[in-house]
Amino acid sequence: MAKTDSTGSTWRYRWAHRQNERRQRAFRAADEAWRRRDDELRRLRNLAVSFHGSAQAGVGLPMELAPGEVVFWTLPAAQLVEVRHTAVLPAPELTVEADPPALRPRRPEGVKVVDAGLAVLTNRRLVLLGGRGRRDWAYGRMTGLSHDPGAPVTLIQVLDRRRTSGLLLPTGAAADFRFTLTLAFADAIEQRAAVVAELDELIAEHTAAQPKRPAVLTPAQARVTALVPGGRRTVAVGAALALLVPAMLVASNPPTRAGSERAAAATPGATGTPAPPHVAPAVQVRPSTSPEPSRARPAPPRGTPQPPVERRCGAPANPFGYDFCGGQRIRRPAAGVCDWFDCVPGFWSERGWLVQCRDGSVSRTGGQRDVCAGHEGLRRTVWR
């Protein structure tokens, strides 16, 4: 026997069952993806807090470690790449990707593989032990670092080398390499706490975005449009056609007014009698040039709604939408930002995201080692 609700409608019960199943499937898929990312962020935070490399991992490597140097990561299937012509790479930053993109096993255009071998990542340098020799990238001499967003390629620029070079890795190892390189560089500049703080911020944002379990729909919430295939869209399209088709028919064949035939027969042209000649009036009457009385304009309504208050969370009013509430970090602020915010001296020569210092000024040193140096330290991030 078919199940019915309290109203005795079987179709309402089926509608509620289908809708609840669909919403639960969407929720389970979103929740599973959210939990995977949450586990990954917490794993990275544990590594950032507890992992400090190992000197024992360097035993057996065909390279000599300096005093105090420890090994963070090794990979035997790395390829050395070079780029003949390239722009200046951005300075290394202590950033962790909130949602790493999917990488493809390809080599970008203009990148040439010149060697292959064992990649070793320590707390002081990145080394490739290849068949043609050894290539070192010391963190203290790095001037540029760029991770390709679509390929497992990392390019590096250093002071003592003119040509840009880097590593091409297997796609499965690229994410761990990039994060471990960030940790190693943070240790080199004594800023590991900044990486941990950024991971805490990412975890908090991710926790706030956790999917909510949908409410259960009841048969009483079913609408009559659910009986029509396509639901409300089909009903809306049908109503639009019902209004449009008669209007088109009327426009293509307008109705004839009653008595129009008799009016046409009574015109002088129908009898063939010529019309009398036009006689000009004896007195010409000029049109009056007096201006027409102006019409009074209606007064504006008294209850004019006021514009909504802009959300700024303490930030000064500005046309760029910058605030202290949250959103996206600002790495390239607008040209007129210093007209609305109190910028620090040398603002445009800094590299980093936009932050507010404790003395009230704004700086582009977010994520840098010397964030808000000389301005009482970091207070908060400026968002858009």
N, C-alpha and C positions, 0 to 999 in steps of 0.2 A: 504493500500500500504506500502511495506517495506521501511524503511528509508535508505537512502544511503548518502555517503559523497560526497565530490567534485569530487572524481574519479569514482563515480558510483558503488562502491564496498559495497555491503550490509554486507558481513562478516567482513569487517574492522570496520564498525560501531558497530556490535555486540561485536567484540573483545574489542574495547575501552570501551564500556558500562560495560562489565563483569569485566575488569581490574579495572576500576574506582570504581565500587561497592565493589570489594574485598579489595582494598586499603583503602577505606573509612571505611569499617567495622573494619579493623585492627586498623586504627587510632582512631576510636571512643572508642574501647575497651582499648587501651593503654592510651588514654587521660582520660578516666573515672577512671582508676586505679591510674593514676598520680594525679588527683584532690583529690581523697579520701586520699591519703597519704599526700598531701600538706595541706589539712584541718586538718589532725591529727597532723602534725608537728606544725602548727600554734596554734592549741589548746593547745598542750603541752607547747609551749613557753609562751602563756598567763598565764597558770597555774604557770609556773616557775617564772614569773614576779610578779603576783598579789596574788597568793594563799599563805597564811601564817598560815593556820589552824584556829581553833576556840576553845576558852575555853568553850563556851556554848555547844559544841558538847559532852563534857565530863559529862554533867549533866545527872544523872540517871545511869551512868555506875557503875558497882560493883567494882570500884577501885578509889583510891584517887590520884589526880594529884598534882604534886609538884608545888611550886610557879614558875610562868612563863612557865609552861608546857601547851601546847595546843594540841588538837587532830587534826590529819590530815586525818585519814581514819579509818573506822570500817567495819568489815565483820563478820556476825554471823555464817557463814558456813565454818570455817577454821578447819583444822585438824593438830594436832601436830605430827610430824614425827621425828624419830631418826635413825641414822646410827651407827652401832656398830663399823665397821672398815672403815675408810676413810683416804685419803691422806690430806695433809695440803691444805686448800682452799686458793685461791688467795685473796689478800687484797682487801677491798672494794674500788671501783673506782667510780668516778663521770662520768659515761658514759651512754649515751642514745642510744639504739639500733636503727640504721638507718632503718632497715627493720625487725621488730620482726617476728620470725618464728611462724608457726602455731603449737599450742600445742595440745596434745592429752590427754584426761582424763584418764591417767594411772599413776600407781605408779612405779617408777624405781626399778630395782632389788636391793635388799639390804636395801631398805627403809621400815621402819616399822611404822605403825600408832599406837600411844600410847594414844592419847586423842583427843578431839574435843571441840570446843567452839567458843567464840567470840574473834576475832583478833582486837587489837587496835593499831594504829600507831600514835605516837606522835612525837614531835620534839626532844625527848630525848631518846626514847626507843620503842621497839616493844614488845607488851604484848599479850599473849594468856590466856584468862580466860576460862579454861576448867573445865570439871566435876571432874577431879582429883586434881585440884589446879591451880596455876598460874605459868606461865613461862615468864620470862623477858629476853630480849636481849638489854642491854644498848649499845648505839652507841660508847660510850667512851671505852668500853671493847671488842669491836668486833675486831677479828684478821683475820677473813676470811669470805667471802660471795660469794655464787655461785648460779646462776639461771640456772636450767636445761634447755637446749635448746629444748627439745622435750616434756617435761611434766611440768605442773604448780607447780613445786616444787622449793622452795628456801631453801638452807642449810646455816647455820650460825655457826661459831665457835667463842667462847668468851674465855677470859682469865681464868675465874673461873669455867669453866665446861669442863670436859674431853671429854664427848661424844658429837659428832656433832648432832645438831638438827635443826629443821626448820618448815616450814609450807607447807601443801598441800592445794591448793586453787581450786575453780572452774575455768575452763579454761577461762570463760568470764571475770573474775576479776583479772587474773594474770598480764595482761599488766599494768592496772592502779596501782596495788599494787607495782609492780617493779619500776615504775616511781615515785610514791609517796615516796617509801622508799629511792630512790636516792635523792629526794628533802629534805626529813627529815634528811638524813645523811649529806647532804651539809649544811643545817642550823646548824647542830651540830658542824661542823668544820668551819663554817663561810665561805663557798665557794659556795654559791648559784650562784654568778656571773659566775663561771666556767661552771655551767650547762646551763645557759642562753647563754653563748658564744658558747658552743658546739651545742646547738639547732640552733643558728644563722648560724653556719657553715653547719649543715645538711640542713637547708632550702635553703642556697645558692647553695649547690651541687644539691639539688633536683630541684631547679628552672632551673639550667643549663641543666638538663636532661629532660626538658619538651618535649614531642613528637611534631614533626613538621607536619603540615598538608601536605599530599602528593600533588604533582603537578598533574594536570588533564592531562590524556593522550588523544591524538587525534587519529582519525582513520588513519591519515597519518603515525603514528608511528607503525602500525601493520606490522608484518613481515609475509612472506609467510609460515614460519614454523607454524604459528598459525592455519593454515588449517589442520595440521596433529594432530591427537589425541596424546596428550603428548608433543606437541611442539618440542622444540629444542632437548630435550633428546631423543625422538623417532628418530629424524633425525640422531643424532650422533650415536645411537646404530645401526641403519640401515647401515650407512656408514662404521662403524667398521666391521660389519658382511660381507659387500660386499668385503672388503679387506682381511678379515681373511679366508673366506671359500675357495677362489681360491688358496691361499697360502697353505692351508692344503691339498687340492687335489693334488697340484704339488708335495708336499713333500711325500705323500703316494704313488704316481705312477710317478717316474721321467721319462722323455722322453728318447728314445733310439736314439743315434746318427746314422746318415746315414752312411752306409759302415761298421758298426761294425761287421755284419755277415761275410762279406768278409775278414776282418782282422782276425777274429777268425778262418776261414777256412785255412788261409795261415800260421798259426803258425806251428812249427815243431811237436808239440804234437798231432796235428790233423791227421798227416799222419802215425804216429807210428814209424818214423825213430828216433833212439836214438841220442841224442845230442852229439857232439864231446866232448872228455874229456878236462878239463880245464888245460891249460899249463901255468905255472908260468913264468913271464918275466925274462929274463937273468939279467937284471939290475933293481934293485929296486929303485924306485924314492921316496925319502922321501918328505913328505909335507913340504913346506916352513914354517919356524917359524917366518918369519918377520911379525911384527904386521901390521894389516890393517890400512890404513890411516884413522884417526879419522875424523868423519864428523862434520862440524861446526854446533853448535847449533844455532837455530834462535834467534835473539835478541828479548827481550821482547818488546811488543808494547809500543810506547811512550805515548799514551793516556791512561795510566792505571788509572781507576777511583779511587778516594780517598774514604776511608770509611766515612760514614755519621757522622756528628758531634753529639755526644751524648747529649741528653737534660738533663741538671742538674740544671738550674736556679740559678747558683751561688754556688752549692755544689761542694766540691772537687771531683776530679776524683776517682772513686772507682769501684771495680769489682762486687759490690753487686747491682748496679742499684739504689742506694739511691739518692734522689734529694730533692729540695725544691719546685718542681712544683706542686705536688698534686698526689693523688692516695690513697694508703692504709696506715694506721698508722702502725708503726713498734713496736710491743710489745716484740718481741724476736729477737734482732739484731744478725747479724752474729758474730762469735767468733773473727774475725779479724777486727772488725769495728774500734777499737781504733788505728789501724795501718794507717788508712786513715782519721779519724776525730780526733779532739782534745777532748778526753773524760775527764769529770770532775773526781776528786778523788772519789773513792768509786762507780764508775759507775755500776759495776755488782751487787752491793748490793741494788740498787734502784729498785722500782717497778712502772711501768707506761710505756707510749709509748715514743718513741725517739723524742726529741725536741732539738732545738738549742737555747742557751741562748744569751743574748745581748753582752756578752764578747767574743762570737765566739765559745765557747766550746759546746759540746753536752752532754745531760743528759737524763736519763730514768725516769724523774719525770713528764711526761705529764699526766694531769688529777689529779695530786696530790695537796695536800694543799700547800706544800713547793716547787712548781715547780721553778726550777732554783734559789733556795735560795742561796745567797752568790755569784751569778754570774750575777748580775744586772737585773734579771728578764727574763721572757720568750720573745723570739724574734719570732720564727716560728717553725712549725712542720717539721720533717724530714719524707719524704714519700718514697714509693717504688712502 
